[in-house]
Amino acid sequence: MLDSREVMNIRQASHYLGISPDTLYKYLSAAKVPAFKLGNRWRFKKTTLDRWMERESQAGDAKGRIGANSARRA
């Protein structure tokens, strides 16, 4: 169970995001998810992840609306 820590490690962040640690590492290597290194370990701020998820969600909603509008015109 995830506690309410502001800074999470890979395991905690992957659980919070609902993805596997391997997938999270892939996202990190592609710079798709906001994170920082503390020493040689990746760390994630919960508030930063929340803002990132909100932006990604809004971007996905906009893409869906554009696709739906294009389909209606066809």
N, C-alpha and C positions, 0 to 999 in steps of 0.2 A: 504494500500500500504506500502510495506517495505521500510524504509529509508536506508541510507547507513551506519548505525552504525556498528561498529566492534563487539560490544558485544550485543547479543540478549537474550531476555527472551524466555520462553517456547512458547508463542503465536507467536512471531516473527520467531523463529527457525522452528516451525512446518510449518508455512506458507512458509518459505524459502525452506524447504525440500519437501513441497507438501504432507505432512502427517498430520493426526489429532494430537492435543495435547495428546490425550489418547495413541495413538500409540507411540509418542515420549517418554512418560513416561514409556511405556513398554520397549522400547529400552534402556532407562536409567537404569531401574532395572536389565536388562540383560547385562549392560555395553557394549552395541553394538555401542554406539555413543559417541564421545568425548564431555565432558562437565565438568564444575566445579561448585561448590556451592559458592555463595557469601551470607554469612549469611545462611539462610535456603532456599534460592531460587536458582534454577538451572540457569546457564548462559552458553552461547555458543559463542565462537569466530568464526566469519564468515570465517576467513582465515583457521582456523583449520577444520571447517566443509567442506570447499572447498577441502582441502587436503584429508580428510577422504573420501569424495565422489569420488574423483579421484582414490584413492587406491581401493575402493570397486568396482568401475567401471572396473578397470583393472583386478581385481581378477575375476569378473564376466565374462569378455571377455576371460580370460584364461580358465575358467571352460567351457565356451561355445565351445572353440576351441578343448579342450580335448574330450568333448562329441561328437562333430561333427567328430573328427578323429576316435573315437571308433565306431561310427555308420557306417562310410565308410568301416571299416575293416570287419564288420559283414556280 
